[in-house]
Amino acid sequence: MNLLETPIEYLKGVGPQRGDLLRKELGIHKYADLLNLFPNRYIDRTRYYKINELQNSNSEVQIVGKIINIKTVEQGKGRSRLVATFVDDTGQMELVWFQGQKWIRESIKINIPYVIFGKVTQFGATYNMAHPEMELLEEHKASLRSAMQPVYPSTEKLGNKGISNKVINKMMQQLFVETQALFSETLPNYLLDELKLIPKNAALFNIHFPKSQDLLAKAQFRLKFEELFFIQLQLITKNLIRKHKIKGMPFEKVGENFTDFYNNHLPFDLTNAQKRVLKEIRNDLGSNAQMNRLLQGDVGSGKTIVALMCMLLAKDNGFQSCLMAPTEILANQHFNGITELAKELNINIKILTGSTKTSDRKIIHEELENGTLDILIGTHALLEDKVQFHNLGLAIIDEQHRFGVEQRSKLWKKNDVPPHVLVMTATPIPRTLAMSLYGDLDISVIDELPPGRKPIQTVHRYDSNRLKVWKFLKDEIAKGRQIYIVYPLIQESEKMDYKDLMDGYESISRDFPLPQYSISIVHGKMKPADKDEEMRRFSEGKTNIMVATTVIEVGVNVPNASVMVIESAERFGLSQLHQLRGRVGRGAEQSYCILMTSHKLSNDSKIRMETMVRTNDGFEISEVDLKLRGPGDIMGKQQSGVLNLQIADLVKDKDILQLARHHAIKLLKEDAPMEKPEHAKLREAFIELSKKKTIWNYIS
């Protein structure tokens, strides 16, 4: 049996109780899991600082010097602190103790060289270090230690139960003793040579016990590359297998529906980006493999028209299509948009949502099964078992990150042969994330807006400028335009948010009084019918201002609305701000987005405001968002488990990711089954990995 498969409690110094804690708290079940518990950071004990080099950086440093005097300072209320003056040949600082003063005072030797270690803080012109670790210089020189000390991930519970960083460090040493640090190589020799990667043994040793910064960097690079390389191998292999295994239904002809629409009914010329994407999709649909493509395009870039044209291709080839959206508002918007676009064509389009009447449902089910219904648009309702197609050829999913994996697979089972799949999103996904999360999907991007659209002008204003902002709104209304004013909605503080919204609504009503102005309001506590009524009044131009919570993030399309005011903008994430801004700018007029914030802004909030003002490019915004929030958050709850990477970081290591993807593609082109002798170790590791139920095996 492979030693690394040994249950963790058998490691000397662990035992059943600690084993149980390690399992629950850190998911460490066996030796291999402990080996792959990589340090979060390292304390650099290779360097000795001089007192005149210290900075207020909150980092831990070590200094050689002497204590020249020590005194007790009273703090009042019977409390005191012990303060020692510590000097080297460049200056002096203070060491401070609040606890254990008697014992420390007795054990400290005056005028003898010490090595002290700890965090430095600055008070006025003086630096001090509270509760330093101290060791006599003589003993320090004699003791054996790793110069770069690893700090491992931990939890409060582990700390409370005495499993400190020191204890984990000891376990790690024991693990290396028991396994004799013999770990099998997983990468082929030619790859190690070409990329100058250190061997697996050396990498694992130096990640846990680095002898120097240089060896640590080499170990990290090697292990990050390996992790990302295997993920890319899995994703690309899946893509290749699917293309070989899952036969699609080739849409061989471009028929009259598509041609008639393209030649006679396009509301505007397609952009070059739309033409390119259509060509990519048509190539997929015409091949013998099942299409699995991700279509990314910013709000308003014209994805709906591309979706309709794909559905027309399906009809021309005798197939039905469906489009699934995450909310009723969005499903209705698609239905209205597509019905309007296709009104001159002889096509049967229906919508199915939770609020569809039973009598209408019956008709939909019948027409679906006898094949007279061409296009069905809807919400999760499409997944119900009752919904059976005659021959589903194309399934389009909008904003798919809101659907779980199981939900999507239900759609595939609606047909004997899996339908072609087009996944659409207006949430631009940074390239690095797309390469990992959707590495097994082919990706198309619509990266230009339709002609005649003017870029939205975005400004950031503080609450103190509100009078000027209101004057600007009145000028816009005088020109016949409409305004959105959006308030944050954060579940935890719903009462407070509701109050903010209502206070806001009241003050807006005072500043924009009837009969000159009229205001709609929409929020989560309203009945759906009232919400729809308010939305309708606004979209018909009967009200000038729509005061709302983020329910309008997806939904209404009002070309006449030219200003989006976002209140407390600092409480929104970047992608949400970008989505909200996309609600305006849908007509030919110049549109504006005004970000209102208080003066107190965190650093991240400032970066978000600056980014929004600087660019309208969703991809650039998503890159900044990824840097600020990290990959887990961006994918939302359903896929946040996706990125449990052990050592790599998709943001910081995107160059390594691209390198790994490049070499994975190259290897699979030359030897897809990994059967060449030089790939034996790789294949073995790959098979082992594929057995693990990682989310990577389920992604799409």
Sequence and secondary structure as in RCSB ss.txt:
>XXXX:A:sequence
MNLLETPIEYLKGVGPQRGDLLRKELGIHKYADLLNLFPNRYIDRTRYYKINELQNSNSEVQIVGKIINIKTVEQ
GKGRSRLVATFVDDTGQMELVWFQGQKWIRESIKINIPYVIFGKVTQFGATYNMAHPEMELLEEHKASLRSAMQP
VYPSTEKLGNKGISNKVINKMMQQLFVETQALFSETLPNYLLDELKLIPKNAALFNIHFPKSQDLLAKAQFRLKF
EELFFIQLQLITKNLIRKHKIKGMPFEKVGENFTDFYNNHLPFDLTNAQKRVLKEIRNDLGSNAQMNRLLQGDVG
SGKTIVALMCMLLAKDNGFQSCLMAPTEILANQHFNGITELAKELNINIKILTGSTKTSDRKIIHEELENGTLDI
LIGTHALLEDKVQFHNLGLAIIDEQHRFGVEQRSKLWKKNDVPPHVLVMTATPIPRTLAMSLYGDLDISVIDELP
PGRKPIQTVHRYDSNRLKVWKFLKDEIAKGRQIYIVYPLIQESEKMDYKDLMDGYESISRDFPLPQYSISIVHGK
MKPADKDEEMRRFSEGKTNIMVATTVIEVGVNVPNASVMVIESAERFGLSQLHQLRGRVGRGAEQSYCILMTSHK
LSNDSKIRMETMVRTNDGFEISEVDLKLRGPGDIMGKQQSGVLNLQIADLVKDKDILQLARHHAIKLLKEDAPME
KPEHAKLREAFIELSKKKTIWNYIS
>XXXX:A:secstr
  GGGSBGGGSTTTHHHHHHHHHHHH   BHHHHHT   SEEEE S  B GGG  SS  EEEEEEEEEEEEEEEE
ETTEEEEEEEEEETTEEEEEEESSSHHHHHHH  TTS EEEEEEEEEETTEEEEES EEEEHHHHHHS   SEEE
E    HHHHHTT  HHHHHHHHHHHHHHHTT     S HHHHHHHT   HHHHHHHHHS SSHHHHHHHHHHHHH
HHHHHHHHHHHHHHHHHHHHSB        HHHHHIIIII SS   HHHHHHHHHHHHHHHSSB  EEEEEE TT
S HHHHHHHHHHHHHHTT EEEEE SSHHHHHHHHHHHHHHTTTS   EEEE TT  HHHHHHHHHHHHHT   E
EEESGGGGSTT   S EEEEEEESGGGS HHHHHHHHTTSSS  EEEEEESS   HHHHHHHTTTSEEEEE S  
TT    EEEEEEGGGHHHHHHHHHHHHHTT EEEEE    GGGHHHHHHHHHHHHHHHHHHS TTT  EEEE TT
S HHHHHHHHHHHHTTS SEEEE GGGGSS   TTEEEEEETTGGGS HHHHHHHHTTS  SSS  EEEEEE S 
  HHHHHHHHHHHH   HHHHHHHHHHHH HHHHTTGGGGGGG  SS  TTTTHHHHHHHHHHHHHHHHH TT  
SGGGHHHHHHHHHHHHS  GGGG  
